[in-house]
């Protein structure tokens, strides 16, 4: 009887399971012996059952929750200790109820910043970093504005000149004149375009317009080319004095032909000594010009320098090509007889 009592005390100390396991009350010693044996038999059976339960409780292996399983709410330890498992069959019956949590007990876990999320068994890096305040709105690319290249007045004027030259070669003189004028409107200081336009105006019979154009250009900038062109145009118009004045303005830029023209103009104005010097300057650059030698002989003969004049006439016969009457004049003046 003491062993049964000790086992009951141990069970009471471990789980205090008196409410779940019915225990027959122990009769006092003063009862009848015949009625006590059935009670002792029932108590023995109860003690044997309690011992088996105690042995299975201490020997039952602990079950660890699977690491990969879902999270479950933790149960109260006192409730587990108060209801010990009686047998493996009871364990198997109770396990599904404990292992399968209700949908409400497990909350979906949100991925944290920089944490990999499994999709289809493969990890995928996700970035949940918030955008800066200035990048939260929709970014709109600015419209690309093409910067047009603006030509300088000189470049635009040169383009007009090129077009004018093409039109002139094509025989479209009026259109070419218009392009030249547009070029000078854009860049009035273009001497070359002004000279070409003046020559074109002169060819089309607009000598006065050409002369005004040249003089206006010289007022903008004193250029030797403009002065010489003005002198040549005045010489063709028969204005010898004015032509000589303009040619002398461009003295630094005179060519051999310009010196010869000045010599002719000087001879026409009876300035023979100046004319002979002008011829000599021209012949120093181009000694083979027979016409200039003829003019030099005439200027020297006008001065009374006959021997020098005869030498000039002979040189003209040797180097120049003249009409028959001019050839006869040179032979007579040089003192040579016969053809």
Beta strands, then each sheet from edge to edge (+ up, - down):
strand 1: 116-119
strand 2: 122-125
sheet 1: 1+ 2-
end
